[in-house]
Structure formats: C-alpha cells, structure tokens
Amino acid sequence: MFDNPIPQLDTELVELPSTDKLGIEKTSIHKPRILLLYGSTRERSFSRLLVEEAARLLEHFGAEARIFNPSGLPLPDDAPDDHPRVKELRDLMLWSEGQVWCSPERHGSMSAVFKAQIDWVPLTMGAVRPTQGKTLAVMQVCGGSQSFNVVNQLRVLGRWMRMFTIPNQSSVPKAYMEFDDNGRMKPSPFYDRVVDVMEELVKFTLLLRDRQDYLVDRYSERKESAEELMKRVNQRSI
C-alpha cells in the first residue's frame, strides 16, 4: 500500500512477529489481513493520518493492510444494503482477519462518522458473522489533553461485535502537534505506542486466526442447531 519508508522506526530494535516464537504451526499461507477504519472525513484528518501510520507498520510486520475511506458512506438505514459503499465496507469486513479502529473524540465520544461504519455491519449476514472471532486494536486522537473515552467505548463496541480486542491501545493527545506538514507522525513516545499496538495486533492475529472457529463454537448454538435438525427430521417423518 505504501512505498514510504518508516524513518521514525529503529529497525534494529524491531522484532517481526514469528509463528515459531508464538509456538504455533503456520497453516495459513497468506499474510494476516487487517482492515483499518477511521472516523473523520476532514481533508486533514488526524484519525486517518494515524491509521495510515498504523498501516505502514502493519505491512512492515508482515500483514496486508487495507483502509476504508468513510467519505460517501450513507447514514445507516438511509440507503439500501446493496449501496456500493455499503457493499465495499461489508466485503472488507468479511475479508479481514483483524481490524484497527481509530476515531477522534467528539463531545467525549467516538465520532458519528466512525459509529456509522459499524452500524452498517450486522452481527450476522446469512450464515456468516462478519466480525466474530476477529482481532481488534483500538486507537483515538484527541484535540486537547489525553483522554481514554473513545478507546473505552470502542472496546465495548468491539465486545458487542464479538471481537477479540487486544490489551494494548493508543490515545494521541493534541494530535495536531504530532504530525508534520507531510502528514507523517513525528517520533515520540506516542508513536512508539502505535508501534507496540500494531506489533501486538499482528501477534494476536497470527495466534488466533486458525483457531477462530473452535474458539467461538458455543454450546447454546450447537443445541439450537441440533433442535432445528430434529424438527426437520420429525417433519419429514410425518
């Protein structure tokens, strides 16, 4: 996605995520697929700039990163499900194995632009749950002092969407001071935290991605399926 180098990164200290060190067998041959969402359509959107930095890091760590641009996405239920932008978003949800969510803080909460993206994604699409069992990293950008309102809300939202939210997170205060004129994040402890979060996300995605079906296999759902099967058998025997 990006040809730009990562000058902020001390590559000698970077340790690329390894399936060997995680103690797992490498069964999936493709790179971990990570979808990144941001929450502002401004021309100079700091949540977008932070997501772009995250995508560069993810690719450096061996993942495939795709960013969804929310511009032009209609309000939830204000367009049919086959709207091109809605279909694009849902297709990316299905494609991804992990996600990065980043929103600015607006009135102490995530932005409407960000929430609208999640509200277009149902918990189930036919027999498929588009977010269940996928990994998630949460980040926020602040216009003023550091806050954790948004990342806390994103964790709740991620849990509601049945995702595995990683322990680490990023909150960037006074984001307008953390990016240069070219839109690149300046070296700082805040940048180092973003590196930590992306490294951790790739590790958890590698660890969980071939085990998702088993981890989210539930007794209640097996019971429901068995009862439905029994009903069908009884109906056929009548």
Summary of the structure (lengths in Angstrom):
residues: 238
radius of gyration: 19.5
end to end distance: 59.0
largest distance: 74.1
contacts: 718
relative contact order: 0.16
helix: 42%
strand: 18%
